[in-house]
Amino acid sequence: MPGALADRPIGVFDSGIGGLSVLNALRDALPHERFAYFADTAHAPYGERGDAYVAQRTRTVARYLRDRHGIKALVVACNTATAAAIHELRAEHPNLTVVGVEPALKPAVAASSTGHIAVLATRVTVESRKFAALHASLAGRADFRIIPCDGLAGAIEGGDAAGIAALSERYLRQAGSFGTAPGQIDTLVLGCTHYPFIAAELRRHCGEAVRFIDTGAPVALQTRRLLAQAGQLATEGEGAVALLSSAAPEALDAAAARWLARSGVPAALAGA
């Protein structure tokens, strides 16, 4: 039987709607869990803010979810926030299971046949120390074309179809030639949780043969493993989601209706 800690919700946090892609994977892997999803829409997009700003907001939202919603775990479903603040979060909340995301460079190396990999991510992510260390750890194992995608997460957040199309074309052109021939890029890392929502648009520019790698499923499996290890895994009951937003909850409602499996939960305004 699950205990008191197991009955508590899991917090999932992103600067906006991108983390819904991770939430989908979490719900698939953890069907009995309750989730509190927080979109910090009032302060998005994080990818074009400074590290100090992103770290401050991340810490504020973590405290809000812990104090107001009694979460047992926090999934930072944002590459930018993970890069800026994951170490501080773990230090400040030693009794909380904290899981971050990062661009899936290691799985991409394992998946690539040509050894040429493109990475799309926000500028803050690719310029972070955490990303630099990850990239350096894979030196010599693949040729990475790293593209900071200014404006793309914001266009997805705002539902700007024309902007999404133009920016996708621009950044994939910058990456180089896609395909499975020697020297071509055969693997694309979606290094921002917003980007899986535009996979169809991205594929228009790189072709069907290119493999896309994102972080949703690995993050969900890691969350499940850590909760089971801590004896906090919910093993019965029906899962549920609470949607919270620091501004414009109707935008989160619309995104959830479009992209969140088993949606229909109205979003609430939250003052973190």
N, C-alpha and C positions, 0 to 999 in steps of 0.2 A: 504493500500500500504506500502511495506517495506521502511524504511528510509535509510539514508546514512550508519548508523551503521549496520543495518540489512544486507546490501549488502556486507559487508566486510567478508573475509574468517575466518574460524576457524582453528587455528593452532593445529596440533596434533604432538606430539613429543615422540620419543623413542630412545634408544641407537642404535637401529638397526631396524630389520624387525618385531619384535614382536608386535609393536603397530598397524600393519596392521589388527590384529584380532579385536582391538577396533575400528579402522576406518571402518571396515565392519559393525559393530553394529551402529556406528554413522550415516553412510550413509543410513541404513535401517530406523532409527528413524527420520532423518533429510534430506529428499530427495531433498529439494530445496537449501541446503547449498553448498557453496564452501569450500574446505578444502586445506590447505597447510600442507602436511605431511613431517616432517623432521626426517631422520634417521642419527644419529650421528655415522656413521659406522667407522670413523677414530679413534674414542675413545671407541669403544665397545670391550668387554662387560662391562657394568657398574657394574654388580653383583659381580665382583671380584676386584673392585676398592674401595678406601676409601671414606668415606662420604664427606670429604672436596673436593676431586676431582670431585665427582659426582655433588655436589652442585654447584661448579664453572661452570661446563659444562652446567648444566641445566639453570643456570641464563644467561649464554652467549647465548644459543640457544633461550631462551625466548625473550631476547632483539633483537636478529636478526629477529625473526618472527614478533615482534611488529614493528620494525623500517623499515624493508625491505618489508614486506608483509601486513602491516596494519591490523593485525588480531584483531577481536573483542572478541575473547575468545581463551583460551589455554587449551587443554586437554593433561595432562602429562600422556601419555599412557605407563608408565613404573613404576612398583612397586618400584624399587630401587630409581629412581629419585624422586618419590613422597615422599618416606620415608626420603630422604636426604634433600629435598629443598622446599617442598610445602609451608611451612609457610613463608619462605623468599620470594618466588615468589608473594604470596598474599600481603605481606608488600610492595614490590617494585613496584607492578602494581595494585594499588587500584582501578583503573578504568577498569581493565580487568577481565572478568569472567575466573576464573582459576579452573579447575576440575582435581583432581588427582585420582589415582586408589590405591586400597589396597587389599590384599588377602581377599577373601569373607568369612571370618569366621562367621559373623552373619547369612548370608543366609545358610551357611552350617549347623549351629546349628538347624535352622528351618527345614532343609531338612532331617536331619539324624534321623533314627528310633532307631539305636543301641546306639547312643551317642558316637560313636568312629569315629573320623575324621582325615584323613591324610592331611597335608599341604605341598605341594612342592613349594619352593621359592628359590630365590638367598640368599646367605649368608648375603650380606649387608642388604637385606630386613628383614630377620628374626632376625638379631642382632641390628636392629634399635630401637630407643626409641619409635617411632610411633607404630611399630608392638608390642613391649612389652606392651604398654598401651592398645592396642586393645585386645591382648591375656588376659591380666589381667582383663579387663572388662567382660570377659566371664568365669571367674573362676567358676568352679563347674557346668557349664552348659553342658560340653562335655569333653571327653578325646581327646586332640589334640596330634597327633604324628607329630612333626614339623621337616621336613627334609630339610637342606640346600643343594641344588643341584649344587655343584661346577661343572662347565664345561658344564652343560646341555644347557644353553642358547647359549653359544658359539658354541656348536655342531650343534644346530638348525640354527644359523646364517650362519654357514659355509656349511650347507647341508651335514654334516658328518653322513651318515646313520648308519654306524657301531658304531660310537660313541654314537649316539642317542639311539640305541638299547641296548648297554652295560650299559650306564648310567641309562636309564629308568629301566632296570631290577635291577640294584644295589640299586637304591633309593627306589623303591617300595618294594623290599625285606626288606630293613631297616625299612620301615614303619610298617610292620607286616602282619597279616592275613586279607584278604579282603573277604567280603561276607555280608550276611544279618542275619546271626545267632548271638545270643547274644555274645558280646565281640569282634565281628569282625568289621572291618572298612567298613562302607557302603557309605561313602561320601569322595570324593577326591577334595581338593581345588587346582586349578591350579593358584598358586600365582605369576606367571610371565606371562606377555602377550605373550611371545614366546610359552608357553606350549600348548595352544589350537591347534596349528598346528601339534602336535604329539599325539593328542588324541587317534588316532587308535593304535599307538604303546603302549601308556600307558595302554589302555584297554586290550591289549594282556596279560598283567601281573596282572590285577586285576579283570577281568571278566565283563560281560555285566550288572550285577545287580548293580554295584557301580555307584552312581550318581556323575557326574563331575560338579563342580561349578567354573565359571570364572567371570570376572568383566565387560565384554564388554557391555551387555545389560543394567545393572544398571547404568553404566557410561553414556551411550547414553541417557537414560531417564533423568538422573540428568542434563546433558548438555542442553537438550531440555527444561526442567523445568526452569532452571536459565535464559536462553536466552528469553524465553517467559515472564518471570517475569520482565526482564529488557527492554522489548519491542524491542528486537534485533533479533527476530526469522524471518528467511526468509520463506515466505509463498507462493512464486511463483517463476517460473523460473526453469531451469534445473540445477541440482547440478553438480559439477565438482571437480576434484582433481588435485593438483600440487604435484609431488613427488620430494623431495629434499634430497640430501645426502652429508655428509661432505667428503666422499671418496667412490670410486667404485660404481658409480651410476648404472652400469650394474648389480650389485648384487641386488640392490633394484628393478630394472626392472624385473629381473628373479623371485624374490619373489612375486612381485605384479602380474605378469602373472600367478603364481601358486596359490596364496592365496587371492588376492584381487578381490572381486566380481566386475564385470563391469570394468575390467582393460583395458590396452592398452595405458596408459599415460606414455610417456617416462620420466625417472627420469633425473634431472639436478644436476650438481655438485654445492654445495653451500658452501660458505666459512665462516661459523659462527665460 
